Amino acid sequence: MRLSRVKKVGTVFFAGLLMFGALATAGCGKQEASAPPQQPTPALSGTLTVAGSTSVQPFSDLLAEEFMAANKEVQINVQGGGSSVGIESAVSGAAGIGAVSRSVTSEEKAKGLVDTIIALDGIAIVVHPSNAISSISTADVMNIYLGNIKNWKQLGGLDAPITVVTREDGSGTREAFTSLVMNKKDIISTAIVQNSTGAVRTTVAGDKNAIGYVSLSSLNQEVKALQVDEIAANETNVKNGTYKLQRPFIYVTKGEPSGLAKAFIDYVLSPQGQQLIVEEGAITVSK
């Protein structure tokens, strides 16, 4: 009899525990259901100006277009003017982002600028497609731009005067070229000066005796890129470091990027943004 009673009491106690557990679970469910819903991320809005390097400009145009398509309340205005304009615009606040196609100097960083590398690019030495020359040394390029080599026959080509084409002062491409090729020496004063990468390419394409330098990303069938020191100007050789005429594409901001500028730079560095950069002809900085 005692054993039977113990079993009965135990059964009642166990049933009570099950009922208590069910009530507790129901109470927890009710408590969780009453928790406030997570707030959605506010939509981006506002206007951003990106100004500077004409070499970076086509990339900024494309990236801005795609970014605005995904963020309907955002307006991004892309402007050229050269790398110096990019630096000055970022420092003064005229632009939220300055575009630069050369390294940022310590003096410029001392003005409060923060630089973000968004891509890599090579500087191609270009001639007319009919030019018999296919390879050139860095020293010979320098001597052409110094005026020491004036005729293609001095390099094994036709007996024809060399038309020297360069970029304007303040151009990031010119600053990179003078640093990488000219050892900071002055370019010959008789050189034809053009104010954009596209204008240099067009000039060389229209003159069988011309030589110029352009962004690797802007190469097309209108001109021929020369090997430099027997190394071809292409993405592989830029990334592995064997092609020495290369420079970064950079966005600069006054202080650490924030707000809409940070959102845009984050997009540019994302896999989607870097893919667009590759499709446009530059070299990704992603791993």
N, C-alpha and C positions, 0 to 999 in steps of 0.2 A: 504493500500500500504506500509506503513512504517513497519508494522508488518511482511509482506512478505519479505521485504528487510532484516530485522534483521535475520529472519530465514535463508535466503540465505547466508548472511555473516557468520552466525554461522556455517552453514554446511561447507563452504569453510575453515573456521578456524580449524574446527575439523578434516577435511581431511588432512590439513597441519600438524596437530599434529601427526596424525597416520603415515604420511610419514616420519616425523622427527624421530619418535620412531623406525620405521623400519630401517632407516639408522643408527641410533645410535646402535641398536642391532646388525646390520651387522658389524658395526665398532668394537664393543666389541668382537664379534666372531672372527673377523680377527686378533685382537690384541692377544686374547688368543691362537689362532692357531699358532701365531708366537713365543710364549714363548718357551725357550729352553727345550728339553726333560730332564727328571730326569735321573741323571747318575746312572747306575747299581752299586750295592755293589761289590767291587772287590773280586775276588775269594781268599780264603785262600791258602797260600802256605808256604813252609818251613819245617824245621825239629825241632822236640821237643823231649827231653829225659825226661822220668819219671823214677826215680830210688828210691829204698828204700825197705820198708817193704815187706817181702814175703807173709804176710797175705793179703796185699792190691794188690799184683801183679796180681792175677787172674782177679780181677775186672778191673784193669788198662788195662790188655791185651784185655779183651772183649770190653771195652769202646773205646779203641784206634782203634780196628779193625772196629767197627761201624762208628766211627768218620772219619776214613780214607776212608771208602767206600763212604761216602757222600762228601768228600773233596779230590778229586783225586790228588791234588798237594801237599798234606800234608804227611809227614812221621813222625810217632811217634815211638820212640824206648823205650820199657819198660824193665827195669832191676831190679833185686832184690838186695840182700845184707844186708837187715835189716834196721830198722828205723834210726839207727845212721848214716848209709850210706846216707839215704834220707836227713837227716839234713845237713850233711857235703857237699853233692853234691849241695844242694840248696844254701848254704852259699858261696861255692867256685865258683858257676856258672857252674859246670860240668853238672848239670841237670837243666832244666827250671822249673821242678816241683819235689819236694821231697815227697815221700810217707811215711807216719808215722802211726803206729798203736798204738799210745798212746798219751796222752796229751803232748803238746809242753810246755817246761818249760819257765819261765820268762827269764832265762839266754839265752836260744836259741832265744827267740823273740828279745832280746836286740841286737842280731847280724843282725837285719834287716829283720827277717823272718815274713811273714804274713801267718797265718794258716786258712784253710777253711775245715770245717767238711763236708765230702761227704757221710758218712754212719755211722751207729752204728753197733757194733758187741759184742757178748758175748764171754767169755772165758769158754769153756766147760772142766770139769774134766772128763777124759775118762779112761776106763778100758777095758779089753778084754770082749767080749759079754758073755762069760761063767762065769764071775765073779758073785758070789752070792750077792755081795754088790750092792745096788741100790741107796742108799742115804748116804751122808757124810756131816759132818760139816766143816765149814771153818777152825776151830781150828784143826781138825784132818788132814785136807790137809796140813796145815802148819807144823804140827808135823811129818808127813810123810816126807816132804821135808827138815825138820831139822834133820831127822834121829832118832827122838825120838820114832816113831812108825815104827817097822821094819817087822812086820808079820801081815798078813790079819786076823789071829785069834783074834788079839787085837781089831778088829773092828767087830767081829762076823762072819768073813769069814772063809775060810779054813786055815789050818795050813800050810802056805807057805810064804816064804820071799817075801817082796814087791820089785819089780824092779822099781826104780824111774827114770823117763825120763824127761828131761828138754830141754829148748832151750839154744842157745849160748848167751854169753854176747853181747850186742848190739841189740838183738832182741827186737822189740816193744812188742811182746807177752810176753816175759820174764820180761821186765820192768813193764808191766801192772800187771802181775802175782805177782811179788815181792812186788809191791805197794799195791795191793788189798788183797793178801793172806798172804804174808810173813812179813808184817810190816818192809820191807827193810832188813830183816835178811838174812844171806847167805844160799843158798841152799847147801845141803850136797855134799861134794866133790866127793863121789862115784856115783853120779847120771850119767846116760848115757846122753851125750849132743848131740843133733841133731840140724842141721842148717836150718831147715825149718819146717813149720807146717805139711806138708805132710810126712816128715821123722819121726816126732814124732808119727803121726797116724799109720804109717806102723810098727814102732817098737812095739807099744802097741798091734796092731792087731796080731803080731807074738809071743807075750809072754803072757800066761794066767795069770801071776802074776804081770804084769806091770801096772803102772799108769802114766798118762801124762796130759798135758793141751794143747788144740788146739783152734783155732778160731772156733766159733760156725758155721760159714759159711762153714767150711771144714768137718763137720760131715758126715759120711756115715755108711753103714751097717757093716763096718769092726770093729768098736769100739762102746762102749756103754757110753753115757753121763750120769753121776751121777747127781741126785738131789743134790743141795748144800743148806744146812740149810733148807731142805725140800721144796725147790723151784726148779722147773724144768727149765732146760736151754733151753729156746725157745724164739722166737721173741716177743710174747705177754708179757712175763715177763721181757724182757729187756726193751721194750718200756714203760711199766707201772712202771718200777723202782724196782720191787720186787726182781728180780735176780740181785744181787749186782756185780757179776763178769762180768763187761762190760767195753768197752772202745770205743773211737771214731776211725774212719778211717779218716785220714787227708791228704790233699795236702798242702805243704808249698812252698812258693815262696819268692825270695829275693825282698822285697818290694811288693807293690800292684801288683797283676797279670796284665799283659798287653800282647798285641799282640796275638800270637798263644796260649800261656799258658792260657790267659784269655778266649779265645774262647773255648778251650778244657774244662776248669773248668765250664764255663757257660753251656756247653753241658752236663757235668756230673750231674749238679744240675737241669737240665731240666726234665720235666716229662718223656721223653724218656730215658734219662740217668738213672734216679732213678728207672725206671722199670727194666732196665737191671741189676742194682745192686740187686734189690729184687729177680730177677730170678736166680742170681748167689748165693744167700743165705744170703746176709747181710740185714740190716734193713734201710729203707729209712729215710732221714732226712726231707723230704718234709712234709707239713702239710696234 
